Amino acid sequence: SPVATYPPNRLGFYDMTGNVWEWMRGGRHKERIVRGGSFVDSLDGSTNHAATLGARATMHATTTTGNVGFRCAKAPQRRTEYHYVLHDETHHGQLAVEDEFGKRDFIPQKGWEDVEFDEEDPVIAYDEDGNEIKGKKRRVVLERRKFSNEL
């Protein structure tokens, strides 16, 4: 069936199984594992397996039929995430160096991007003793975290 022929499941995924038996990664044997089901399988018992994600079967690695294939998937574009930290120039140095012509050059630091900050509106925070700490906002790129077994 063409992509998105059927409605998505409760999690919003389309077409998770049912078009072809999908080859699974791994194994060095002549018999390979396939999962799912295909367009020739049905729930009424007229064929051998119901089309579910839990269905597994073994096939010889050289099997070629119209109902066995593989799924192509592409990882999404990396989404850059930021958070803001308080930058105190007395402890951390200047955010930018200005030359005699008024050009500002940001000092490169690991994990920090060129940022927009408002010098007239300093961020005010408080230390453990309740004293005010004035500084500027700096946008910092968060390190990428892997939540699953990404390829």
KELO-732264 format. One line per field, with one value per atom (N, C-alpha, C, O): residue number from 0; residue in one letter; atom name; x, y, z. Coordinates in steps of 0.02 Angstrom, whole numbers, plus 50000, padded with zeros to 5 digits. Layout:
N
n	NUM	...
res	A	...
atom	CA	...
x	X	...
y	Y	...
z	Z	...
END
This chain:
151
n	0	0	0	0	1	1	1	1	2	2	2	2	3	3	3	3	4	4	4	4	5	5	5	5	6	6	6	6	7	7	7	7	8	8	8	8	9	9	9	9	10	10	10	10	11	11	11	11	12	12	12	12	13	13	13	13	14	14	14	14	15	15	15	15	16	16	16	16	17	17	17	17	18	18	18	18	19	19	19	19	20	20	20	20	21	21	21	21	22	22	22	22	23	23	23	23	24	24	24	24	25	25	25	25	26	26	26	26	27	27	27	27	28	28	28	28	29	29	29	29	30	30	30	30	31	31	31	31	32	32	32	32	33	33	33	33	34	34	34	34	35	35	35	35	36	36	36	36	37	37	37	37	38	38	38	38	39	39	39	39	40	40	40	40	41	41	41	41	42	42	42	42	43	43	43	43	44	44	44	44	45	45	45	45	46	46	46	46	47	47	47	47	48	48	48	48	49	49	49	49	50	50	50	50	51	51	51	51	52	52	52	52	53	53	53	53	54	54	54	54	55	55	55	55	56	56	56	56	57	57	57	57	58	58	58	58	59	59	59	59	60	60	60	60	61	61	61	61	62	62	62	62	63	63	63	63	64	64	64	64	65	65	65	65	66	66	66	66	67	67	67	67	68	68	68	68	69	69	69	69	70	70	70	70	71	71	71	71	72	72	72	72	73	73	73	73	74	74	74	74	75	75	75	75	76	76	76	76	77	77	77	77	78	78	78	78	79	79	79	79	80	80	80	80	81	81	81	81	82	82	82	82	83	83	83	83	84	84	84	84	85	85	85	85	86	86	86	86	87	87	87	87	88	88	88	88	89	89	89	89	90	90	90	90	91	91	91	91	92	92	92	92	93	93	93	93	94	94	94	94	95	95	95	95	96	96	96	96	97	97	97	97	98	98	98	98	99	99	99	99	100	100	100	100	101	101	101	101	102	102	102	102	103	103	103	103	104	104	104	104	105	105	105	105	106	106	106	106	107	107	107	107	108	108	108	108	109	109	109	109	110	110	110	110	111	111	111	111	112	112	112	112	113	113	113	113	114	114	114	114	115	115	115	115	116	116	116	116	117	117	117	117	118	118	118	118	119	119	119	119	120	120	120	120	121	121	121	121	122	122	122	122	123	123	123	123	124	124	124	124	125	125	125	125	126	126	126	126	127	127	127	127	128	128	128	128	129	129	129	129	130	130	130	130	131	131	131	131	132	132	132	132	133	133	133	133	134	134	134	134	135	135	135	135	136	136	136	136	137	137	137	137	138	138	138	138	139	139	139	139	140	140	140	140	141	141	141	141	142	142	142	142	143	143	143	143	144	144	144	144	145	145	145	145	146	146	146	146	147	147	147	147	148	148	148	148	149	149	149	149	150	150	150	150
res	S	S	S	S	P	P	P	P	V	V	V	V	A	A	A	A	T	T	T	T	Y	Y	Y	Y	P	P	P	P	P	P	P	P	N	N	N	N	R	R	R	R	L	L	L	L	G	G	G	G	F	F	F	F	Y	Y	Y	Y	D	D	D	D	M	M	M	M	T	T	T	T	G	G	G	G	N	N	N	N	V	V	V	V	W	W	W	W	E	E	E	E	W	W	W	W	M	M	M	M	R	R	R	R	G	G	G	G	G	G	G	G	R	R	R	R	H	H	H	H	K	K	K	K	E	E	E	E	R	R	R	R	I	I	I	I	V	V	V	V	R	R	R	R	G	G	G	G	G	G	G	G	S	S	S	S	F	F	F	F	V	V	V	V	D	D	D	D	S	S	S	S	L	L	L	L	D	D	D	D	G	G	G	G	S	S	S	S	T	T	T	T	N	N	N	N	H	H	H	H	A	A	A	A	A	A	A	A	T	T	T	T	L	L	L	L	G	G	G	G	A	A	A	A	R	R	R	R	A	A	A	A	T	T	T	T	M	M	M	M	H	H	H	H	A	A	A	A	T	T	T	T	T	T	T	T	T	T	T	T	T	T	T	T	G	G	G	G	N	N	N	N	V	V	V	V	G	G	G	G	F	F	F	F	R	R	R	R	C	C	C	C	A	A	A	A	K	K	K	K	A	A	A	A	P	P	P	P	Q	Q	Q	Q	R	R	R	R	R	R	R	R	T	T	T	T	E	E	E	E	Y	Y	Y	Y	H	H	H	H	Y	Y	Y	Y	V	V	V	V	L	L	L	L	H	H	H	H	D	D	D	D	E	E	E	E	T	T	T	T	H	H	H	H	H	H	H	H	G	G	G	G	Q	Q	Q	Q	L	L	L	L	A	A	A	A	V	V	V	V	E	E	E	E	D	D	D	D	E	E	E	E	F	F	F	F	G	G	G	G	K	K	K	K	R	R	R	R	D	D	D	D	F	F	F	F	I	I	I	I	P	P	P	P	Q	Q	Q	Q	K	K	K	K	G	G	G	G	W	W	W	W	E	E	E	E	D	D	D	D	V	V	V	V	E	E	E	E	F	F	F	F	D	D	D	D	E	E	E	E	E	E	E	E	D	D	D	D	P	P	P	P	V	V	V	V	I	I	I	I	A	A	A	A	Y	Y	Y	Y	D	D	D	D	E	E	E	E	D	D	D	D	G	G	G	G	N	N	N	N	E	E	E	E	I	I	I	I	K	K	K	K	G	G	G	G	K	K	K	K	K	K	K	K	R	R	R	R	R	R	R	R	V	V	V	V	V	V	V	V	L	L	L	L	E	E	E	E	R	R	R	R	R	R	R	R	K	K	K	K	F	F	F	F	S	S	S	S	N	N	N	N	E	E	E	E	L	L	L	L
atom	N	CA	C	O	N	CA	C	O	N	CA	C	O	N	CA	C	O	N	CA	C	O	N	CA	C	O	N	CA	C	O	N	CA	C	O	N	CA	C	O	N	CA	C	O	N	CA	C	O	N	CA	C	O	N	CA	C	O	N	CA	C	O	N	CA	C	O	N	CA	C	O	N	CA	C	O	N	CA	C	O	N	CA	C	O	N	CA	C	O	N	CA	C	O	N	CA	C	O	N	CA	C	O	N	CA	C	O	N	CA	C	O	N	CA	C	O	N	CA	C	O	N	CA	C	O	N	CA	C	O	N	CA	C	O	N	CA	C	O	N	CA	C	O	N	CA	C	O	N	CA	C	O	N	CA	C	O	N	CA	C	O	N	CA	C	O	N	CA	C	O	N	CA	C	O	N	CA	C	O	N	CA	C	O	N	CA	C	O	N	CA	C	O	N	CA	C	O	N	CA	C	O	N	CA	C	O	N	CA	C	O	N	CA	C	O	N	CA	C	O	N	CA	C	O	N	CA	C	O	N	CA	C	O	N	CA	C	O	N	CA	C	O	N	CA	C	O	N	CA	C	O	N	CA	C	O	N	CA	C	O	N	CA	C	O	N	CA	C	O	N	CA	C	O	N	CA	C	O	N	CA	C	O	N	CA	C	O	N	CA	C	O	N	CA	C	O	N	CA	C	O	N	CA	C	O	N	CA	C	O	N	CA	C	O	N	CA	C	O	N	CA	C	O	N	CA	C	O	N	CA	C	O	N	CA	C	O	N	CA	C	O	N	CA	C	O	N	CA	C	O	N	CA	C	O	N	CA	C	O	N	CA	C	O	N	CA	C	O	N	CA	C	O	N	CA	C	O	N	CA	C	O	N	CA	C	O	N	CA	C	O	N	CA	C	O	N	CA	C	O	N	CA	C	O	N	CA	C	O	N	CA	C	O	N	CA	C	O	N	CA	C	O	N	CA	C	O	N	CA	C	O	N	CA	C	O	N	CA	C	O	N	CA	C	O	N	CA	C	O	N	CA	C	O	N	CA	C	O	N	CA	C	O	N	CA	C	O	N	CA	C	O	N	CA	C	O	N	CA	C	O	N	CA	C	O	N	CA	C	O	N	CA	C	O	N	CA	C	O	N	CA	C	O	N	CA	C	O	N	CA	C	O	N	CA	C	O	N	CA	C	O	N	CA	C	O	N	CA	C	O	N	CA	C	O	N	CA	C	O	N	CA	C	O	N	CA	C	O	N	CA	C	O	N	CA	C	O	N	CA	C	O	N	CA	C	O	N	CA	C	O	N	CA	C	O	N	CA	C	O	N	CA	C	O	N	CA	C	O	N	CA	C	O	N	CA	C	O	N	CA	C	O	N	CA	C	O	N	CA	C	O	N	CA	C	O	N	CA	C	O	N	CA	C	O	N	CA	C	O	N	CA	C	O	N	CA	C	O	N	CA	C	O	N	CA	C	O	N	CA	C	O	N	CA	C	O	N	CA	C	O	N	CA	C	O	N	CA	C	O	N	CA	C	O	N	CA	C	O
x	50042	50000	50044	50098	50022	50061	50068	50027	50118	50130	50070	50040	50052	49997	49928	49882	49922	49856	49810	49750	49837	49797	49811	49863	49764	49774	49832	49850	49860	49915	49889	49829	49935	49916	49910	49914	49899	49888	49948	49940	50008	50068	50084	50131	50045	50054	50099	50118	50116	50159	50116	50063	50141	50108	50145	50206	50109	50138	50196	50250	50186	50241	50251	50305	50202	50210	50157	50108	50167	50114	50125	50090	50172	50182	50226	50208	50283	50327	50357	50360	50379	50420	50485	50514	50509	50569	50628	50625	50684	50746	50770	50767	50792	50820	50895	50925	50926	50999	51030	51001	51089	51128	51124	51084	51169	51170	51220	51226	51255	51304	51285	51326	51223	51201	51167	51149	51157	51121	51048	51016	51021	50952	50950	50985	50910	50904	50834	50786	50829	50765	50729	50760	50665	50623	50567	50549	50541	50488	50429	50433	50373	50313	50265	50243	50251	50205	50204	50238	50165	50165	50094	50046	50089	50024	49989	49928	50024	49992	49969	49936	49986	49967	49902	49889	49862	49799	49782	49813	49734	49712	49658	49644	49630	49575	49599	49557	49664	49690	49701	49721	49688	49697	49770	49788	49813	49885	49920	49887	49986	50022	50032	50035	50037	50052	50008	49991	49992	49958	50011	50068	49993	50041	50045	50006	50093	50105	50179	50220	50198	50269	50303	50364	50266	50296	50308	50343	50279	50287	50358	50386	50387	50455	50455	50413	50501	50509	50582	50618	50603	50671	50665	50621	50711	50714	50787	50830	50799	50867	50888	50848	50951	50976	50971	50973	50963	50959	50887	50875	50838	50768	50750	50766	50718	50694	50621	50605	50577	50506	50479	50512	50418	50388	50364	50348	50361	50335	50389	50373	50453	50509	50551	50569	50567	50607	50638	50650	50650	50679	50649	50622	50654	50627	50684	50737	50673	50721	50699	50641	50745	50730	50786	50844	50769	50818	50812	50757	50869	50869	50847	50864	50811	50791	50851	50903	50843	50896	50909	50864	50972	50988	50958	50969	50922	50893	50939	50953	50964	51008	50967	50919	50987	50952	50998	51059	50968	51006	50980	50923	51021	50997	51038	51090	51017	51050	51084	51056	51144	51181	51199	51199	51213	51234	51308	51348	51327	51397	51420	51395	51466	51494	51562	51608	51570	51633	51692	51749	51679	51736	51766	51825	51726	51752	51765	51813	51722	51726	51759	51769	51775	51804	51751	51691	51773	51727	51690	51716	51628	51590	51616	51619	51634	51658	51714	51717	51759	51813	51797	51783	51799	51783	51847	51886	51859	51919	51905	51850	51955	51947	51896	51874	51876	51826	51755	51708	51748	51683	51661	51605	51707	51690	51697	51747	51647	51649	51666	51637	51714	51733	51721	51746	51683	51670	51730	51759	51746	51801	51774	51727	51802	51775	51788	51844	51737	51744	51706	51655	51731	51702	51628	51610	51586	51515	51474	51414	51504	51467	51462	51510	51406	51397	51400	51398	51406	51397	51326	51279	51318	51253	51229	51268	51164	51135	51126	51097	51150	51139	51125	51143	51092	51071	51111	51099	51159	51202	51164	51183	51111	51074	51029	51005	51017	50972	51009	51001	51050	51088	51043	50991	51063	51027	51048	51108	51001	51017	51003	50948	51053	51045	51069	51095	51061	51081	51124	51111	51177	51219	51189	51134	51227	51201	51187	51143	51224	51216	51162	51147	51131	51079	51105	51066	51169	51197	51181	51178	51169	51154	51216	51271	51206	51259	51233	51181	51268	51246	51289	51349	51259	51295	51254	51206	51272	51237	51215	51244	51162	51140	51185	51204	51203	51241	51206	51188	51195	51162	51215	51265	51203	51250	51217	51159	51253	51228	51232	51286	51176	51177	51211	51205	51247	51277	51223	51172	51235	51186	51185	51237	51124	51116	51081	51035	51104	51071	51024	51042	50962	50911	50900	50866	50926	50914	50976	51027	50972	51027	51029	51007	51056	51059	51115	51168	51103	51154	51199	51245
y	49941	50000	50062	50061	50116	50178	50205	50190	50245	50275	50316	50351	50311	50349	50330	50370	50269	50246	50236	50252	50210	50196	50249	50281	50260	50311	50292	50233	50341	50327	50289	50290	50256	50222	50273	50334	50250	50296	50341	50395	50320	50360	50406	50445	50402	50446	50417	50453	50352	50321	50291	50263	50297	50268	50206	50201	50158	50103	50067	50060	50046	50013	49941	49914	49910	49841	49825	49862	49770	49745	49747	49712	49785	49787	49728	49692	49719	49662	49637	49674	49574	49550	49589	49596	49613	49655	49616	49584	49619	49588	49624	49686	49587	49618	49617	49573	49666	49672	49618	49597	49597	49551	49479	49461	49440	49369	49354	49391	49298	49277	49208	49174	49189	49123	49129	49184	49072	49072	49087	49117	49068	49083	49152	49163	49197	49264	49273	49240	49320	49333	49390	49440	49381	49433	49447	49403	49507	49525	49555	49577	49556	49590	49544	49494	49560	49523	49556	49606	49530	49560	49564	49545	49587	49597	49531	49531	49475	49411	49378	49326	49406	49378	49410	49468	49373	49400	49372	49324	49402	49380	49326	49295	49314	49265	49193	49147	49181	49113	49085	49027	49123	49097	49093	49059	49126	49122	49110	49103	49108	49082	49128	49102	49193	49237	49299	49325	49323	49388	49442	49433	49498	49553	49594	49640	49577	49615	49628	49593	49679	49692	49636	49628	49598	49544	49480	49436	49474	49413	49408	49457	49349	49336	49271	49227	49267	49206	49203	49253	49146	49140	49123	49085	49152	49138	49134	49163	49097	49093	49161	49198	49178	49244	49260	49318	49209	49222	49223	49224	49224	49225	49289	49344	49282	49341	49329	49287	49367	49365	49435	49481	49444	49510	49533	49591	49486	49505	49505	49501	49509	49514	49574	49580	49617	49676	49706	49671	49770	49804	49874	49900	49903	49970	50020	50010	50074	50128	50182	50201	50204	50256	50307	50289	50368	50422	50457	50473	50470	50506	50578	50606	50608	50678	50725	50706	50785	50834	50848	50848	50859	50873	50941	50991	50941	51003	51031	50998	51091	51122	51151	51187	51134	51158	51205	51196	51256	51307	51314	51296	51342	51368	51431	51442	51471	51534	51530	51504	51557	51559	51631	51674	51643	51709	51717	51675	51770	51783	51844	51899	51834	51888	51905	51864	51965	51983	51987	51979	51999	52002	51933	51927	51880	51813	51775	51737	51786	51747	51783	51753	51846	51884	51918	51910	51955	51993	51948	51898	51967	51932	51950	51907	52013	52035	52086	52122	52087	52136	52186	52166	52250	52301	52336	52358	52342	52377	52452	52475	52490	52562	52585	52642	52540	52557	52537	52546	52510	52490	52420	52400	52382	52314	52269	52273	52226	52181	52110	52084	52081	52012	51972	51989	51919	51876	51830	51805	51820	51775	51704	51687	51661	51594	51553	51552	51519	51474	51411	51413	51355	51290	51287	51302	51267	51258	51322	51319	51379	51441	51468	51463	51497	51527	51603	51631	51634	51707	51720	51690	51763	51770	51842	51889	51849	51915	51928	51887	51984	52001	52074	52113	52093	52161	52190	52173	52235	52262	52307	52314	52339	52385	52349	52379	52285	52247	52188	52131	52201	52145	52097	52116	52035	51984	51990	51997	51987	51991	51924	51897	51898	51835	51847	51901	51798	51805	51746	51689	51760	51706	51677	51695	51631	51598	51647	51634	51702	51751	51802	51845	51799	51846	51909	51955	51911	51970	51967	51913	52026	52029	52015	52036	51978	51966	51992	51968	52040	52067	52036	52026	52023	51994	52001	52040	51963	51964	51893	51844	51889	51823	51800	51839	51738	51707	51643	51602	51635	51575	51521	51532	51463	51407	51349	51333	51317	51259	51199	51184	51164	51104	51048	51044	51004	50947	50899	50892	50866	50820	50758	50730	50736	50676	50623	50638	50562	50506	50473	50454	50465	50434	50361	50326	50338	50269	50244	50278	50186	50156	50186	50155	50247	50281	50253	50234	50249	50224	50280	50268
z	50000	50000	50000	50029	49969	49970	50041	50085	50052	50118	50139	50098	50203	50235	50207	50210	50180	50157	50216	50212	50271	50331	50383	50382	50430	50481	50528	50533	50564	50610	50672	50686	50707	50769	50825	50813	50887	50943	50956	50984	50937	50947	50889	50892	50836	50779	50724	50678	50729	50678	50623	50636	50562	50504	50482	50490	50454	50415	50450	50420	50511	50547	50525	50536	50496	50474	50422	50414	50387	50345	50270	50234	50246	50173	50151	50104	50184	50170	50235	50285	50236	50291	50288	50234	50345	50346	50372	50424	50334	50357	50420	50422	50469	50530	50525	50495	50557	50555	50599	50649	50579	50621	50597	50554	50625	50609	50554	50505	50563	50512	50484	50453	50495	50473	50405	50383	50373	50310	50320	50277	50378	50395	50428	50477	50403	50431	50460	50440	50507	50539	50502	50484	50491	50463	50514	50553	50513	50561	50525	50468	50561	50537	50501	50529	50441	50399	50332	50321	50286	50220	50192	50226	50131	50100	50086	50073	50087	50075	50140	50137	50198	50262	50286	50270	50323	50347	50415	50438	50448	50514	50511	50563	50454	50451	50445	50441	50446	50445	50376	50370	50324	50257	50237	50189	50273	50262	50328	50380	50328	50386	50446	50501	50439	50496	50495	50442	50554	50560	50554	50576	50525	50515	50579	50589	50622	50684	50690	50660	50729	50740	50777	50770	50816	50855	50816	50840	50757	50717	50691	50665	50699	50675	50635	50646	50588	50548	50527	50532	50503	50475	50402	50380	50363	50291	50272	50304	50219	50194	50167	50140	50176	50158	50084	50065	50042	49970	49945	49885	49991	49971	49935	49958	49878	49841	49823	49780	49855	49838	49842	49866	49818	49819	49887	49896	49935	50001	50055	50114	50035	50082	50061	50002	50108	50091	50153	50202	50152	50210	50214	50166	50274	50286	50283	50312	50247	50245	50295	50296	50335	50384	50385	50374	50397	50399	50465	50488	50496	50560	50547	50495	50593	50584	50589	50616	50563	50569	50642	50683	50658	50728	50747	50712	50801	50825	50879	50929	50868	50917	50973	50963	51034	51092	51131	51133	51161	51197	51268	51283	51309	51373	51386	51354	51433	51447	51515	51563	51518	51581	51596	51553	51659	51681	51667	51688	51633	51617	51656	51645	51701	51741	51713	51717	51685	51652	51700	51679	51764	51811	51822	51836	51816	51826	51761	51757	51710	51649	51591	51538	51598	51543	51502	51515	51452	51411	51362	51338	51348	51296	51227	51183	51217	51152	51161	51211	51113	51112	51057	51001	51073	51024	51004	51046	50937	50914	50907	50924	50883	50879	50828	50829	50782	50731	50753	50715	50812	50838	50818	50832	50786	50768	50829	50865	50840	50898	50874	50827	50907	50894	50957	51011	50951	51008	51019	50971	51081	51097	51094	51131	51051	51045	51108	51135	51132	51189	51173	51139	51197	51181	51201	51258	51153	51166	51166	51179	51153	51154	51083	51044	51067	51001	51007	51062	50949	50950	50971	50944	51018	51049	51045	51038	51051	51057	51131	51167	51154	51224	51229	51185	51281	51291	51349	51407	51334	51386	51433	51492	51409	51451	51501	51548	51489	51533	51564	51541	51614	51643	51681	51709	51680	51718	51790	51805	51836	51906	51938	51932	51973	52009	52080	52096	52122	52192	52212	52193	52251	52276	52340	52359	52373	52433	52490	52531	52493	52547	52532	52574	52473	52455	52421	52410	52405	52371	52296	52266	52267	52196	52155	52172	52100	52052	51986	51961	51956	51892	51837	51847	51782	51726	51663	51660	51612	51548	51531	51554	51490	51468	51412	51368	51414	51360	51340	51382	51275	51250	51240	51206	51269	51267	51232	51245	51186	51151	51198	51225	51207	51248	51210	51149	51245	51213	51190	51223	51134	51107	51151	51170	51167	51207	51165	51128	51172	51137	51185	51240	51163	51205	51187	51225	51131	51111	51074	51072	51047	51011	50941	50893	50935	50870	50829	50854	50764	50718	50696	50657
END
